[in-house]
């Protein structure tokens, strides 16, 4: 995979994640809950 394709893939994933958080309340809450659980489990 070239650097250009990798950057396009990362940008597309970021945009899709942001749209999911904004437009789908249930999915947004699930992602938010997973992020909070991850961060609280790894807090030092």
N, C-alpha and C positions, 0 to 999 in steps of 0.2 A: 504494500500500500504506500503510495507516495504521500509526501507531506501535504500536498494540495488536497488530495482526497480525504486525508485524515482531518484537516481543518474544516473542510466542508461538512464532513460527518459530525464533528463536534458542534459546529454552528447549528446544523439542522436539529440535532438532539437537544440543544439548549433552547431553541425556539419552540420546539414541540413541548418541552417540559414547562416552559413559561405559559404557553397557551393552555395546557392542561390545567395548570394551577389557576388560571384566570377564568376559564370558561366551564370547567367541570368541577362543581363544588365537592362532590364525593371523592373524586380522584385527587383533587387538591388537598383535601383533608387527610387522605391516606398517605400521600407523599410527605406532607408536613409532619404527620405523626411519626413516620419512619425516620425522617431527618432528626426530629427531636429525640427519639429513642436512641438513634446512633450517636448523636452528640452527647447525650447525657451518659451513655455507657462508656464513652471514651474520654470523658472529662477527667482531668487529673486534679 
